[in-house]
Amino acid sequence: MHIAIAGNIGSGKSTLTQMLARHYGWEARFEAVDHNPYLEDYYRDIHRWSFNMEVFFLKERFRDLIDISKSDHTIIQDRTIFEGVYVFMQNNKAMGNLSDRDYETYMELFEQMMTVVRLPDLMIYLRASVPHLVGNIQKRGREYEQSMKLEYLENLNRRYDEFINEMYKGRVMVIDKDNLDYLNNPKDFAQIVDRIDATLFGLFPE
Amino acid sequence: MHIAIAGNIGSGKTTLTKMLAHRYGWTPRFEPVDNNPYLEDFYADMKRWSFNLQIYFLNKRFKEVVEIAHSQETIIQDRTIFEDACIFAPNLHGQGMMSDRDFANYKDLFDLMMSLVQLPDLMIYIRSSIPTLVAQIQKRGREYEQTMRLDYLEGLSRRYEEWISTYKGQLIVIDGDHCKFGDNPEHFKQVTDMIDAKLFGLFPME
């Protein structure tokens, strides 16, 4: 089985992934592209190298998806190919980092990939307001995240909602993160587990 | 069922595809003529556009392979995905028109795609010497082919031979220098005898 966790920067994806992996005995997978051969060139000339780098990322995430589908145990994945395409690629496109032609080639490639793989059995989307995200980002204090603009987070939040509501075709569970503190409050975590149990194993999935 | 015809430029792939489709009642599938949106730019600056062009082609071919796999009919295909990935892209790379990095990226993607699809049930490779190819290229008189360089054809021929020597699937090799299937019914029968033995025979030839 394949469970995916999606959510904006600072929404608590990794924490929830770890907690659910422990609770259910699932294998946790985190985004791991350890070497990107285009990165340096990309930062020098985004417009020139966007397509090459995005194809590289897409290919690596496609590989993850294939690996997961071949696995005989349940894997819970922090961040999926879908966010790469429906959130970050859309954002790149809107920022003009990529020509229409390259964008179309990329999307055709992604759509073709989707015809040969299965969607995750469940996508858990952590929806959080910008203030909530900012609180988490400040708390974890990763230096490179501290200069992030509010506008950027807002923009991504909008794209996340579009991705979940309009683009993604698989089964989704939305968790309203602002009012849940699953890390510190066992009741909140239990509530999430109950919903997952009902959806995955229950007679009456939500 | 999926039958594939491979061979260098001028080897007679299309002729053989049509004849076999007619003879066996198979559905022929020719190289898609839809315009690759990168083609014009590619001819103006091969280094800059080779990766984009090849990714576009690769995806179209992959799409075809998936469609053929899902089809109920027996399809005979003029030109295969292997010729893109094992002949033409490596040739661009070898000529310095595609960087190591882009080629590795492309090849990885191709390998992933191949891990998800089956090989054709039968690959028919037409092997022809350069003089035979040149004679046929002259005879059909396609204008854009008339300026082709000899060393280009030779380079491709070498790559075809390398590829076919490592090809793992069911394979028939036709000697295009001596087997004039297009003109001589006896010769065509030799081809269909080989196919019959391979596909329908009790004791397929090895």
Interface residues (C-beta under 8 A of the other chain):
Chain A: P37 Y38 F51 N52 V55 F56 K59 F62 R63 I66 R101 D102 E104 T105 E108 L109 Q112 T115 V116 V117
Chain B: P37 Y38 F51 N52 I55 Y56 N59 F62 K63 V66 R101 D102 A104 N105 D108 L109 L112 S115 L116 V117
